[in-house]
Amino acid sequence: MSEITVAIRYAKAIIDLATEQKTLEEINKDMEFFVHTIKANPQLNAVLANPIIYHDKKIKILEQIFGGKVNKLTIEFFKIMVNKSRAEILYVAAQEFLNQYDVIKHITKATVVSASPLSEENKKTILAELEQTTGGTIKLTAKVDADLIGGFVLTVGDKQIDTSVASSLAKLKKEFAQGVA
């Protein structure tokens, strides 16, 4: 069984349990905190994935870092994963939890890449338009890519709107090349 499949099953299990215990929102914050911590400290993920390090040591490390900062259910989830020799997919399971949470709560991720930083007002306008169009909540991430020259590229789920100058120039170049041939 692939790591993703196993991670999805563990994520589903913790979501079901958290929903049953009415702690879904709290566990979601814990998983966001865990994912953020792993991203900031990749060596922690390396320790968790290392088969030479004993389970007890991994659990102690997780308890020292997250104990008192996360829900008891989250710590128990970490312990189960480690004791089942699944510590190497703990990060993937946490990410999958966040993905499944977004599906349950009808939250869609969107990314807007622009040639220069967007103002807060522009972000709010884009967010409002997307929420009206989708009828759900949007998590908007804004990025800057000067290579776009102007305009923006908006990605919502599997759909993309490209109004960048770089894209327009590339299309024009392709049309000229086809016209000459």
Helices and strands as residue ranges (DSSP letters): H 3-20, H 24-40, H 42-49, H 55-66, H 72-83, G 87-89, H 90-104, E 107-114, H 120-134, E 137-144, G 146-148, E 152-156, E 159-162, H 165-180
